[in-house]
């Protein structure tokens, strides 16, 4: 869904979202999945980026449109920092889940992620796992980073079938 101007990124215009999706289809609740690149190479930057993205979701989408909910973004490679961001928004029911990509630097069962799960449970938020991600900053193929979206998702899918 492109915005009203062809140059607008998809999903970047709230009035257009209302006009094209929410109103004509009678949607009562829609969940935003903001897929910004928190690559977790620079921990302090990633934490600031997640906090800023969550604040932006509140100001630009949730406050003006009560039918929308958001996915809480966290710097998922730093469990205690991510847990603090979850607890900071714990009482805000406009957040529907904590969003984590499936391609993390380690398997999601490792202890480093446990503080995230504990904070999510305490806050009553489920964990949403989005297929993909940047694998903790490491290339996903032996030849390096894919050039095209199709190559990227093909590599992710092939790799996830092996595990």
N, C-alpha and C positions, 0 to 999 in steps of 0.2 A: 504494500500500500504506500504509494508515494504521496507526499503532501500536495497542497494546492499548486505549488510551483514545481516544475519538473526537477529543479536543482535541489529541492528539499530531500533530506534523507528519509527513507521509509519510517513511518511511525513517529515523526518529529513534530506534528502539529495537532494539538488537542481539539480545536474546532473541527478539523477535518476528520479526526477519529470519531468524534460525536456524530458527524454528518454521515460518514460512510459505514460505521459499525454499531455504535451504541444505540443511537436513536432508531434507525430503520429496523433493526433486529430485536428491539426491546431488551437489550442486554442489561441485566440488573447488576452484575458484578463481572469485572474484567481484571485479570491479573497481569501486571507488567513484569516482563522478564528483561531487565536491562543487561545486555551482554557486553559490557565494556571489558576491555582487556586488563584485568588485574593479574599480571603475569608473575607476581611474587618474586621478582628479582631484587627489588629495592623495598624492603619491608616497611620503612617509615612512609615512603611515597605511596605504597599500596594501601596502607591503612588510611592515609589522608584522602586518597582517591575514592576509596569505598565510602568513607564518611561524607565526602562532598557529593558523591553520586546519590547517596540516600537522602541527603538534604535537598538536592535538586529534584528528586522524585516527589518529595513532600511538597515543595513549593510550586513546582510547575505542573504536576499531575494530580496529586492526591487532594490538596486543598481546594483547587478549583473544580474537581470532578469527584463527587462522593461515590460514584459507581465503581471507581477504580481502586484496586489494591496493588501493592508492590511486593516485589521480591527483595528481601534485604541482602545487600551485597556486603561481603566481608573479605578481609585479607586472609584467606583460608589457610595459607601456609604457616601462619603464626597463630596457633590456637588461642593463647591468652588474649591477644589483641583482638582477634575475631570474636571471642566470647564477650569481651568488653563492649564491642559494637552491638552485639545482640542484646546484651542487658540494657544498654542505653536506650534501645527502642522497644523494650519488653512490653510496656504498657500501651503501645500504639497499635491498635487492632487494624490499622490500614495496611500493615505488613502481613502478608499471608504465609510467607515461608522464608527460610534462609536458603539462598541460592549458591550452590557450589558446582563447579564443572566436574565432569567425570575424570578428566585427565589432570590429575594432581601429581606432584613430584613423587609421592609414595602412595601405596594403596590406602583407600579411605578408612580401613580398619586400624591403621597405625595409631599409637598412643598420642602422637602430636595433634591429632584431630579431635581427640576426646573432649577437650575443653569446649569445643564448638558444640558438640552433641549435648553436653551437660547444660550449657547455657540455653540451647534451643529447647530442651525439655523443660527447664525452669521457666522459660518464657512462653511455653505452650505453642511453639512454632515448629512445624515440620521442616525437615531438610528436603529441599528440592534439588535434584541432581540433573544438571543439563548435560546432554551428550556433547562431548568435545572439550574444548579448553586448550590451554597452551602447554600442558604437560610440565609445569614448573620451569619453563624456559628452555627445555631441551628439545632439539629437533625430533620429530616423530617418525622420520624415516632414516635409513642409513645414508641416504644421499643428501640429507639436510631438510630444510623446510620446503614444503610443497609450494608451487607457484600459484595454483588455482584452487578455488573452493572445492571443486569436485575431487581433485587429488587429495586435498586435506581430509575430507570426509571419507573417502575411500580408504585412506591409510588408517584413519581412526577405526573404521568399521572392521577392516581386516585384522587389525591388531587386537581389538576387543573380542573378536571371535576366538582368537588363540588362547585367551586367558580364561 
